[in-house]
Amino acid sequence: MCLAVPARVEEIRGTQPEFLCGIVDFGGVRREVSLAFTPAAQPGDYVLVHAGFALEVVDEKEASTRLAALRALGLDDEAAP
């Protein structure tokens, strides 16, 4: 089963849309992910991340809802890549 995990964008790196990367925060764990599929993402936004790629920009409420669901399933310790 594949899960996309919410993360908060902290920093944007790069200038060309196909090569954009960002530093995201998974509840204290920071990772670099590709923003090629979400070039409109800005610092402070929440994105859904799977396999090192941000797939979708979501609002804070949606991110919180998804994180709560992961916690309810006992997957919050495994959520960060």
C-alpha positions in Angstrom: 0.0 0.0 0.0 1.3 3.5 -0.9 0.7 6.5 1.3 1.3 10.2 0.7 2.3 11.9 3.9 1.7 15.5 4.6 4.7 17.8 5.1 5.2 21.5 5.5 7.4 23.3 3.0 10.2 25.1 4.7 12.4 26.2 1.8 12.4 26.2 -2.0 15.6 25.3 -4.0 16.0 25.8 -7.7 14.4 28.1 -10.3 13.3 25.8 -13.1 9.9 24.2 -12.5 11.1 20.7 -13.6 14.0 20.8 -11.2 12.5 22.5 -8.2 13.3 20.9 -4.8 12.2 21.9 -1.4 13.1 21.2 2.2 10.0 19.9 3.9 9.2 19.1 7.6 7.5 15.9 8.6 6.9 16.8 12.2 10.5 17.5 13.1 12.1 15.4 10.4 13.4 17.5 7.5 14.0 16.0 4.0 14.6 17.3 0.5 11.8 16.4 -1.9 11.1 17.1 -5.6 8.5 19.9 -6.2 8.4 19.2 -9.9 4.7 18.2 -9.7 3.9 21.1 -7.4 5.8 24.1 -8.7 3.3 26.5 -7.1 4.2 25.3 -3.6 5.6 28.0 -1.4 7.2 28.0 2.1 4.5 27.5 4.7 2.3 25.4 2.3 1.6 21.8 3.0 2.2 19.1 0.4 1.5 15.4 0.2 4.8 13.5 -0.3 5.3 10.0 -1.7 8.6 8.4 -2.7 10.4 11.8 -2.5 7.9 13.7 -4.7 5.4 16.3 -3.5 2.3 15.3 -5.4 -0.3 17.8 -4.3 -0.6 21.1 -2.3 -3.2 20.8 0.5 -4.4 23.3 3.1 -3.5 23.0 6.8 -6.8 21.5 7.7 -6.4 18.7 5.1 -2.8 18.0 6.3 -4.0 17.8 10.0 -6.9 15.5 9.0 -4.5 13.1 7.2 -1.9 13.2 10.0 -4.7 12.4 12.5 -5.7 9.4 10.4 -2.1 8.1 10.3 -1.9 8.4 14.1 -5.2 6.6 14.5 -3.8 3.7 12.4 -0.6 3.7 14.4 1.4 4.8 11.3 2.7 8.1 12.6 6.1 6.8 13.6 6.6 5.4 10.1 5.2 8.4 8.3 8.4 10.3 7.7 10.5 8.9 4.9 
